[in-house]
Amino acid sequence: MVSERGLQVLRAIVQDYVDTHEPVGSKAIVERHAFGVSAATIRNDMAQLEDEELIVAPHTSSGRVPTDKGYRVFVDHLAQLRPLTPAQRSAIASFLDGSGDLDDLLTRTVRALTQLTGQVAIVQYPSFARAHVSHLELVDLGGGRVIVIVVTDIGRVSQRIATVPTDLGDEGMTRVRARLASMLTGTSVQSGAQAIADLLATPPQPAPFDHAVRSIAVVVAEELEEFRQDRLMLAGSATLARREQDFRGSIYPLLEAIEEQVTLIRLMTEMVPDDQGLAASIGRENEPFGLGEASVITGDYDATGSRARIGLLGPTRMDYPTNMAAVRAVAHYLSRLLEEDESSR
């Protein structure tokens, strides 16, 4: 068991190592922190921390650096998160206020978070499987090309171009829109996808514009299927290259995880939040996901009755109190904006 002063020494080592990127010695701790004890006493505390595998000497006769286990104990014993400054809170508001649809809002969200923290920012889309299609619009571009717009009740907007066999004209456009809208509007994404699948499973009909309906229905089905899939929005990937010295090995596994997303979705989904909705997965805890040199911080946000996660990906040597506070603040602000948007509908 680590004593209370030992935890304070560990906290000092983590903070100083994050700030300086240099191994931390007992003399430096005495000079920078008001422990009121001698360097010899601090050395004894550090020896106990080393016995517990919470710190390690990277080189002979050097100072000590935290281990993954040390970061875990540090995070678990955080007395409080470091509050954001008024300037940081103002930056969040300026980034997120005035956003358009959900895609725009989430894009602004990850940009704000990566600017605040200098880490890779991640936001998980809400679960659209439980969303409802609120509107279907078709815009005739002529030449057999039609813009298909699908809108859900939680702000997701899809826009694609479909190709139809013949120009529809005003009458044809009205009839095709009415037929598809009657199948989709007010239904859940899942039910709408099933209705489209049932339509496409039936043989073509001699009814006017049936081929156009089917051509557009194929595009709608593809968009509804994308709505049902878990997706992430990310920003700040370039920060990994600037922080490459913080990783003992290659940053390639992190870049691969960012590109493929599936690994990050699994990891974020399995993380267990605390009573503030925050969670941290550190270093070797992420080895089953191929991210043993990275840390991930997540926070929950509310999206019209469903919950999704926002988070950070970066090296284990990161400012956990500030980064966790930033994730919490942005998650709360995002939840509020989504709630306001829902109440205005």
URWO-V967988 format. One record per run of one state. SS is the DSSP state (h for helix, s for strand, l for the rest). FROM is the first residue (numbers start at 0). TO is the last residue. If there is no record, write none. Layout:
SS:FROM:TO  SS:FROM:TO
This chain:
l:0:2  h:3:19  l:20:22  s:23:23  l:24:24  h:25:31  l:32:37  h:38:50  l:51:53  s:54:55  l:56:62  s:63:65  l:66:66  h:67:75  l:76:84  h:85:95  l:96:100  h:101:116  l:117:118  s:119:123  l:124:126  h:127:129  l:130:130  s:131:141  l:142:143  s:144:151  l:152:155  s:156:162  l:163:167  h:168:183  l:184:186  s:187:187  h:188:200  l:201:208  h:209:227  l:228:230  s:231:234  l:235:236  h:237:241  l:242:242  h:243:245  l:246:250  h:251:259  l:260:260  h:261:269  l:270:276  s:277:281  h:282:288  l:289:292  s:293:302  l:303:304  s:305:314  l:315:318  h:319:342  l:343:344
